[in-house]
Amino acid sequence: MDMEMKINKSKLSKSTKNDLITYGMVILTYIVVQLLVSMGHVSSLIQGLLVPFCTYVIVAVALNLTVGILGELSLGHAGFMCVGAFASAVFSLAFKDVLPGGLRFFLALLIGAAAAALIGFLVGIPVLRLRGDYLAIVTLAFGEIIKNIINVLYLGVDSKGVHFSMKDALSLQLEEDGVMLIKGAQGVTGTPNDSNFTVGVILILITLFIVLNFIHSRTGRAVMSIRDNRIAAESVGINVTKYKLIAFTVSASLAGVAGVLYAHNLSTLNALPKNFGYNMSIMILVFVVLGGIGNIRGSIVAAVLLTLLPEVLRGLSDYRMLIYSIVLIVMMIFNWSPNAVFFRKRLKQKFLPGRKAEKEEA
Amino acid sequence: MKKRMLSLVLAGVMTAALLTGCGDSAGSDAGSADGAAEETTEAAETEVSEETAGDDAAAEDSSAEASGDSAGGTFKIGGIGPLTGSNAVYGIAAMNGSQIAVDEINAAGGINGMTVELNFQDDETDSEKSVNAYNALKDWGVQVLDGCVTSACSIAVSAKTAEDNIFQLTPSGSAVECVANPNSFRICFSDPNQGVASAQYIGEHSLATKVAVIYDSSDVYSSGIYEKFVTEAESQSFEVVTAGAFTADNKTDFSVQLQQAKDAGADLVFLPIYYNEAALILKQAADMGFEVKFFGCDGLDGILGVKNFDASLTEGVMLLTPFAADATDDLTVQFVTTYEEKFNETPNQFAADGYDAIYTIKAAAEKAGITADMSNEEICAAMQTAMTEITVDGLTGEGITWDASGEPTKEPKAVVIKDGVYTAM
């Protein structure tokens, strides 16, 4: 007993250690990349990809909270990204000349996160009371609805105030000096480019901080108990809907933050099937599944690798999409096939005998 | 065990490919950052690596390159457009059109003695991918950008080219904002231009008194034209009686919109949409016995080639298009023949835009006296001034001129389909 206490005091708990490794990994990558950039060793392609990396890492971690920790399937995270992106882009465009860059982007982040959280909350209220795969179906539908609403939404502002229409730009009847904020299918153009790699990494760290602490908190344990056995959780007095709603709303708002980062990286923002449709939602789910469901660090690595892959394969022109899918399959087999898992274990034993012994001791 | 080994080996190959990919781009990046003198040697290096990577477009060119390198150096034109996905047809057409122009120019001695090299990258009609494609081109050492093919991508990339001072000429990005920056110009008409021109054409030729519009509200091109058309219609002799919108998710059944138009007593239906949907509309209008005139914009170009479609339904359809593959002038005939020989299909307007874009770049580069050792900033500044001074006779218009805003000035051509061919009106 005494021995154990001592070990606990001198060493951090296993989960804290694990979390520190995750933070360390992100910070180390950031430092290495910044060094390489300053020495001019990084191609423009990779430099251009740095912000998208951050975007997809954040949204993958957010979805992992829903899929891995809450145990529900969400196919609408691109929809939450879309809400966050448009809410913040409209704000930034409207206050482009009024507020200084840093403050504006900070407020935009809050607005994007709040908007996505609100929508996530509203979607969650009826759906999370249900059992089974209803959440997957409703979020899938929600993502498509959001995309279509944005595509017919016209929003403008002039001296009389804010005008909006679901028909066309003409029915807004803006004054001559009025500014169009959302132009239906044309989306938002002229968003200031406030995103950069540093901000992205800070946001990743904040996301990790929120998600990892959430998992280890009382609430997080309650959420995981619902995932593992709903009936048992209910029987000890856990309010299932409440905890599910908390986890889902946090996940949605983090996806909204990713959306803000996305919106402020490009000067044009449209809701296309490509970026905010269900294809994207599935893509995010692929990051999570490939990285390991419930494994936050895995999501980060998978999101970066899978965003990078189609770009570095550009040299192969027409074959790149084919190779990309083959790589996906290979990675899936390597990660999840029982044979491959066994093989990996043996490999580990062979090369890292020390670590195994350590584990056994613990 | 075998399977395991195989998957391991495959994974290994992928990783290796990944690493070599990174190495290449890093090398070429150093080149573009360095002085101009080094550029040519770097360029040669990238070429080789490109060739080994199996990039067919680059490989094709580099055979012609070997001789050109020693004389005036190379002039690197980058292109961006959708080569995969649902809009691939436009990107591929623009790429093919540009390629023909590049081949012709190289055969005739290049631009100012420089051999032209075209590297066309895929953007999947996604603005984010488009910026990635642009960055990849920067690593390759792009000097002038011929892109992007679609509007949204073009806007996203033009924000980056403005930062980097790279001259950009979009062949077919028709949204107003595509040329918002001083370094960007376009070949095609802008959306508002087409809407205004269509309304004026219908009004001036008294084609109709009551006009119905069917448009795609989820498409930038379509809704852009529609808005300006309606605004301009107010000052014309006809009135817009109904406007039926549809979206990309719901574009197979148009009976509601057609019935609306019929009930409103429209005698002309304006279709600022692409030809695939237009073909369905023509078919459904014929089925419901709705006899009316149809008028479209350049998006309708291609309607005669729609598969499983009774082309006789297009009889009498009018369209405002800068390019008609059936035109009989020498330039068009020559272009269409070469295109059909090379790619086994009839070129559409995007191919023509791509072709004209390359020749416009050539004209501007010659006017500005661009040489291979100029930096991108110098090229951009010189091209910007030269663009406002040149006049280009291209496939999509004669005597095209530009002003500093980046908008082309050219006459819209209206054609009517008679006996299955375009006939000038």
Contacts between the chains, C-beta under 8 A, distances in Angstrom:
chain1	res1	chain2	res2	distance
A	40	B	29	7.2
A	40	B	30	6.5
A	40	B	33	5.8
A	41	B	26	5.7
A	41	B	30	7.9
A	42	B	26	7.0
A	42	B	29	7.3
A	43	B	22	7.6
A	43	B	25	3.5
A	43	B	26	5.4
A	43	B	28	7.2
A	43	B	29	4.2
A	43	B	135	7.6
A	43	B	139	4.5
A	44	B	29	6.1
A	44	B	32	7.9
A	44	B	135	4.2
A	44	B	136	7.7
A	44	B	138	4.1
A	44	B	139	5.3
A	45	B	25	5.5
A	45	B	132	6.5
A	45	B	135	4.3
A	45	B	136	4.6
A	45	B	138	7.6
A	45	B	139	5.3
A	46	B	22	7.5
A	46	B	25	7.1
A	46	B	135	8.0
A	47	B	135	6.9
A	48	B	131	5.7
A	48	B	132	5.8
A	48	B	134	7.5
A	48	B	135	3.7
A	49	B	132	6.4
A	49	B	135	7.6
A	52	B	128	6.1
A	52	B	132	7.8
A	144	B	249	7.9
A	148	B	218	7.6
A	148	B	247	6.7
A	148	B	249	6.7
A	151	B	217	7.3
A	151	B	218	4.6
A	151	B	247	6.7
A	152	B	217	5.8
A	152	B	218	7.4
A	152	B	247	7.5
A	168	B	217	7.2
A	168	B	223	6.8
A	168	B	226	7.1
A	168	B	227	6.1
A	168	B	230	7.9
A	168	B	243	7.8
A	168	B	245	7.9
A	169	B	223	7.8
A	169	B	227	5.3
A	170	B	227	5.8
A	170	B	230	5.9
A	170	B	231	6.7
A	184	B	217	6.4
A	184	B	218	7.8
A	184	B	223	5.7
A	185	B	217	6.5
A	185	B	218	4.7
A	185	B	219	5.7
A	185	B	220	5.2
A	185	B	223	5.7
A	186	B	151	7.8
A	186	B	152	7.6
A	186	B	175	6.5
A	186	B	220	4.7
A	186	B	223	7.3
A	186	B	224	7.2
A	187	B	152	7.2
A	189	B	155	5.7
A	189	B	177	5.0
A	190	B	177	7.4
A	193	B	159	6.9
A	262	B	128	7.5
A	265	B	128	7.6
A	266	B	127	5.1
A	266	B	128	6.3
A	266	B	131	6.5
A	266	B	156	4.8
A	266	B	159	7.5
A	267	B	155	6.4
A	267	B	156	5.9
A	267	B	158	8.0
A	267	B	159	3.7
A	268	B	127	5.4
A	268	B	152	5.3
A	268	B	155	4.2
A	268	B	156	4.7
A	268	B	159	7.8
A	268	B	177	7.5
A	269	B	127	7.8
A	270	B	127	7.3
A	270	B	152	5.2
A	270	B	220	7.6
A	272	B	125	7.1
A	272	B	126	6.9
A	272	B	152	7.6
A	273	B	248	7.8
A	274	B	85	7.4
A	274	B	124	6.4
A	274	B	125	6.3
A	274	B	126	4.4
A	274	B	129	8.0
A	275	B	126	5.9
A	275	B	127	7.5
A	275	B	128	6.5
A	308	B	18	7.8
A	309	B	18	7.3
A	311	B	132	5.4
A	311	B	136	7.1
A	312	B	17	7.8
A	312	B	18	5.5
A	312	B	21	3.8
A	312	B	22	6.4
A	312	B	25	7.9
A	313	B	17	7.3
A	313	B	21	7.0
A	314	B	21	7.9
A	314	B	121	6.7
A	314	B	122	7.8
A	314	B	133	7.6
A	314	B	136	5.3
A	315	B	21	6.2
A	315	B	24	7.2
A	315	B	50	6.9
A	315	B	53	3.7
A	315	B	54	7.3
A	315	B	55	5.6
A	316	B	53	6.7
A	316	B	54	6.2
A	316	B	55	7.6
A	317	B	54	7.5
A	317	B	55	5.5
A	317	B	56	6.3
A	317	B	57	6.9
A	317	B	122	7.8
A	318	B	56	7.9
A	318	B	83	7.8
A	319	B	54	8.0
A	321	B	84	6.2
A	323	B	14	7.6
A	323	B	17	7.9
A	326	B	10	7.6
A	327	B	14	5.1
A	330	B	7	5.7
A	330	B	10	5.2
A	330	B	11	5.4
A	330	B	14	6.9
A	331	B	11	7.4
A	333	B	7	5.4
A	334	B	7	6.0
A	334	B	8	7.8
A	334	B	11	5.9
A	339	B	3	7.1
A	339	B	4	5.9
A	340	B	4	6.4
A	340	B	7	6.7
A	343	B	4	5.1
